[in-house]
Amino acid sequence: MKRVLVILAPGAEEMETVIVVDVLRRAGLDVTLAGLEGTAPVACSRSVKIAPDCALSAAPGPFEAMVLPGGGPGSKALAASPAVRKLLAEQEAAGRDVAAICAAPIALVAAGVGRGKRMTSHPAVRDEVAAFATYSEERVVCDGHLITSRGPGTAFEFALKLVERLAGAKVAEEVAGPMILPRV
């Protein structure tokens, strides 16, 4: 079973976190939701509290994919974390998937991951990401092992793209169907 690490930082966008974890688990992937600052419930951007499975420092790697939810404060915390930057660099060097949604691509920039590749992000961090990467306005952008997306409204598409990469297009279709999602 393929393993996925989702890192939860204070101020993360809760929709992006929960939708991604839920969709990946529906696909039968082994998802670890790791708290950046430990195991205590994390207050997200809209004051919803989410309990991580473990602390990031205890997350049992390696993982086939590493996912960074967005949210302004959460993305800044991810970008500022030496542990996250180290994990991102290791993930990229190993040729494993790295995924970031909304403002979280700023953590990729901070880690030097994906330089010059095609990326997208939330419009609020567009200039920072565009100065580092080839910017796209597409809702979900894949460039090699790098997957980026725009924001809460693209979370299902982003999650299903991850399912497609990790478990195949057939599994992505099987997961999308019962959720009554439009396929774009």
C-alpha positions, -999 to 999 in steps of 0.1 A, spaced: 0 0 0 14 34 -10 21 58 18 13 95 19 24 122 44 2 152 49 17 179 71 -8 199 92 5 233 104 -14 259 126 -35 281 103 -38 254 76 -68 256 53 -91 229 68 -110 221 36 -77 214 17 -65 192 46 -96 172 52 -106 168 16 -72 155 6 -69 131 35 -104 118 30 -101 113 -8 -67 96 -4 -80 72 23 -111 64 2 -86 53 -25 -71 29 0 -38 48 4 -20 48 38 -22 84 48 -4 99 78 -16 133 90 14 147 109 13 177 131 41 202 124 42 211 161 33 178 177 2 158 184 -22 184 199 -52 194 179 -43 220 153 -64 252 150 -69 258 113 -76 290 93 -113 290 102 -109 279 138 -117 242 131 -95 220 151 -80 189 136 -62 162 155 -31 148 137 -22 111 137 13 118 150 39 145 153 59 152 121 91 143 141 76 108 146 62 103 111 75 69 98 89 77 63 97 73 36 65 82 18 56 79 -19 40 113 -17 42 144 6 13 168 6 12 204 19 -22 219 25 -24 257 21 -39 285 42 -18 317 46 -6 311 82 -2 274 77 18 279 45 41 304 62 47 279 91 56 252 66 79 274 46 97 285 79 102 250 91 137 235 87 123 200 91 97 206 63 124 221 40 147 191 47 119 165 40 109 183 8 145 183 -5 148 146 4 115 138 -13 125 156 -45 160 141 -45 145 106 -42 121 112 -72 90 109 -50 59 130 -54 56 164 -37 22 182 -37 12 216 -25 -21 235 -28 -32 271 -23 -4 291 -6 17 261 3 39 263 -29 58 290 -9 72 262 11 85 246 -21 101 279 -29 117 282 5 131 246 1 143 252 -34 121 224 -46 108 225 -82 128 255 -94 119 263 -130 91 237 -131 55 244 -139 35 254 -108 3 271 -98 -8 285 -65 -34 308 -48 -33 342 -64 -22 358 -31 13 341 -35 14 341 -73 43 366 -76 65 347 -51 59 314 -69 62 329 -104 96 343 -96 108 308 -88 88 286 -113 70 287 -146 36 299 -134 3 285 -147 -33 295 -140 -45 259 -144 -65 245 -115 -41 215 -110 -6 214 -125 17 183 -127 53 186 -138 72 154 -132 69 145 -95 55 179 -86 17 185 -82 3 220 -73 -32 234 -72 -49 267 -66 -71 266 -34 -101 252 -16 -123 251 -47 -97 228 -64 -91 205 -35 -111 175 -49 -94 178 -83 -60 180 -66 -68 150 -44 -81 129 -73 -49 138 -93 -29 124 -64 -50 93 -64 -45 89 -101 -8 92 -98 -5 68 -68 -33 43 -75 -42 48 -112 -70 64 -132 -94 36 -126 -92 40 -88 -96 78 -92 -128 72 -112 -141 47 -86 -135 72 -58 -150 101 -76 -182 83 -86 -199 78 -53 -189 113 -42 -210 126 -71 -181 147 -83 -180 162 -118 -150 150 -138 -132 179 -155 
